[in-house]
Amino acid sequence: MRFEPWLAELLKQSGAVTDVAVRTEAEEQQTPRPGPYGVSLRLRNGATVDLGITAESAPGDRYSEPEQIIEGPPPARIESVPAIDGAKVKVSDIEAWLGALTVNSGSSELRTLSTRYSQEEPIGTIPYGLELRWHSGAKIRVNFQHAYSSGSRPGAAYQCPDTI
């Protein structure tokens, strides 16, 4: 429940994107539009990336009870971060930048960035995204549902071009 607003705030504070929107299922029930639910960000070049977020609860979590917040040491900083402000930007660079943004936040709840999908061998059905692991044992997956250039429309879910 806390991840989407946390990520949206990180994105807004980064200064690297021009717009951030959070679309929740509850909002969609009031004003139905086609998905995705999650966080949408607009790059300086006008391109858009729609992120779908899925979570795996910590072992023993119950939605009927308050969340147990577990803290520990934050992950080591990622020093080499690609720029995402060019006329054309590689989607894999956006993925790397987003991974660095979350890791470098200094969150004491975040344990590790366990994978970047584009770095997996073989690449799975979702070619771009991240899996974050938390000290609580929870996992969050940030899936790139759509990535498209300014003036374009999103294609099929998860079929992102290499550059936008």
Phi and psi in degrees as a GROMACS rama.xvg file:
@    title "Ramachandran Plot"
@    xaxis  label "Phi"
@    yaxis  label "Psi"
@TYPE xy
-89.8174  -15.1734  ARG-2
-68.3539  -49.4551  PHE-3
-56.4033  -50.1066  GLU-4
-63.8466  -34.6137  PRO-5
-62.9012  -47.7463  TRP-6
-63.8494  -44.1865  LEU-7
-58.8449  -41.3858  ALA-8
-67.1223  -40.5151  GLU-9
-58.8158  -45.0634  LEU-10
-62.1473  -44.8307  LEU-11
-62.3799  -42.3825  LYS-12
-74.2763  -16.9299  GLN-13
-66.3299  -28.6861  SER-14
74.9998  -0.490259  GLY-15
-92.6536  -10.4917  ALA-16
-123.996  155.001  VAL-17
-96.575  -18.949  THR-18
-153.879  142.567  ASP-19
-135.534  131.528  VAL-20
-132.74  141.877  ALA-21
-111.35  127.009  VAL-22
-118.754  114.184  ARG-23
-105.008  161.195  THR-24
-61.7293  -38.3015  GLU-25
-61.0263  -42.5079  ALA-26
-64.2096  -39.2901  GLU-27
-66.9344  -30.4346  GLU-28
-67.9477  -27.792  GLN-29
-81.3682  -38.6072  GLN-30
-136.016  81.0839  THR-31
-59.3142  132.102  PRO-32
-144.711  160.417  ARG-33
-63.1873  145.485  PRO-34
-53.4698  -169.152  GLY-35
-92.0765  162.246  PRO-36
-88.1648  147.664  TYR-37
135.298  -144.097  GLY-38
-118.02  133.9  VAL-39
-115.781  135.158  SER-40
-129.349  146.354  LEU-41
-114.69  128.25  ARG-42
-80.1694  167.76  LEU-43
-61.2244  -29.1707  ARG-44
-81.7882  4.13228  ASN-45
91.3623  -8.00634  GLY-46
-69.3447  154.205  ALA-47
-123.018  141.654  THR-48
-126.405  124.573  VAL-49
-102.584  122.761  ASP-50
-106.96  123.957  LEU-51
-96.0961  137.401  GLY-52
-119.528  128.096  ILE-53
-124.648  151.096  THR-54
-130.449  146.924  ALA-55
-117.387  118.164  GLU-56
-62.5328  158.354  SER-57
-66.1467  148.841  ALA-58
-54.0603  131.482  PRO-59
85.4278  -5.29794  GLY-60
-63.8959  143.927  ASP-61
-130.115  128.842  ARG-62
-65.0357  -19.2892  TYR-63
-80.6561  -6.71554  SER-64
-118.487  156.035  GLU-65
-60.4472  145.639  PRO-66
-65.3887  136.911  GLU-67
-88.0291  113.424  GLN-68
-89.3274  121.253  ILE-69
-114.191  128.565  ILE-70
-115.499  158.072  GLU-71
-163.953  -167.945  GLY-72
-68.5579  138.016  PRO-73
-68.7352  159.291  PRO-74
-67.1529  159.207  PRO-75
-62.4084  141.545  ALA-76
-61.9996  150.619  ARG-77
-100.958  113.736  ILE-78
-86.0109  -35.3159  GLU-79
-93.1078  106.054  SER-80
-120.84  124.218  VAL-81
-68.8199  151.32  PRO-82
-79.3716  143.637  ALA-83
-123.747  31.7563  ILE-84
-117.413  19.7612  ASP-85
-82.3853  173.533  GLY-86
-63.1661  -38.6752  ALA-87
-124.664  134.862  LYS-88
-126.325  134.101  VAL-89
-70.7259  135.101  LYS-90
-64.9047  -32.5627  VAL-91
-65.6224  -30.298  SER-92
-69.6099  -36.0802  ASP-93
-64.5636  -42.1947  ILE-94
-59.8869  -46.1674  GLU-95
-64.6636  -42.5295  ALA-96
-61.9824  -43.8773  TRP-97
-64.6671  -39.8614  LEU-98
-60.8107  -44.7191  GLY-99
-65.8012  -39.188  ALA-100
-59.4512  -44.7916  LEU-101
-70.1481  -45.8609  THR-102
-63.6316  -44.0575  VAL-103
-77.5438  1.0588  ASN-104
-66.7982  -22.1594  SER-105
79.2932  15.3595  GLY-106
-60.4043  127.433  SER-107
-79.2519  -5.29068  SER-108
-89.3304  -26.9402  GLU-109
-79.2049  126.685  LEU-110
-91.7942  -46.5035  ARG-111
-164.4  155.13  THR-112
-89.8319  103.913  LEU-113
-80.7738  -27.8826  SER-114
-161.076  150.674  THR-115
-109.655  123.486  ARG-116
-56.2546  -38.5862  TYR-117
-68.7448  -12.2182  SER-118
-95.9505  -4.59554  GLN-119
-76.257  150.029  GLU-120
-122.824  118.129  GLU-121
-76.5692  161.21  PRO-122
-66.8411  135.959  ILE-123
-82.8269  -166.018  GLY-124
-70.2502  -22.0243  THR-125
-108.914  104.506  ILE-126
-75.4189  -21.6322  PRO-127
-130.004  133.804  TYR-128
162.943  -179.154  GLY-129
-134.499  152.283  LEU-130
-121.88  123.959  GLU-131
-108.855  137.609  LEU-132
-115.489  141.009  ARG-133
-112.608  156.108  TRP-134
-59.3477  -24.5675  HIS-135
-71.3386  -17.0909  SER-136
101.143  -7.39652  GLY-137
-72.2372  156.965  ALA-138
-129.027  143.771  LYS-139
-128.557  133.97  ILE-140
-111.478  129.704  ARG-141
-110.816  102.827  VAL-142
-97.7776  131.47  ASN-143
-78.5056  99.1722  PHE-144
-76.0766  -43.1673  GLN-145
-141.499  147.471  HIS-146
-144.93  124.596  ALA-147
-151.516  149.904  TYR-148
-74.3067  161.623  SER-149
-55.6488  134.644  SER-150
83.7944  -7.48314  GLY-151
-98.6707  169.438  SER-152
-112.446  154.482  ARG-153
-65.5198  144.461  PRO-154
-88.9168  -156.286  GLY-155
-63.2966  147.859  ALA-156
-55.1783  134.753  ALA-157
70.9901  3.34609  TYR-158
-98.8259  64.7449  GLN-159
-80.0952  139.848  CYS-160
-69.6233  167.402  PRO-161
-72.9358  -31.0672  ASP-162
-134.277  149.399  THR-163
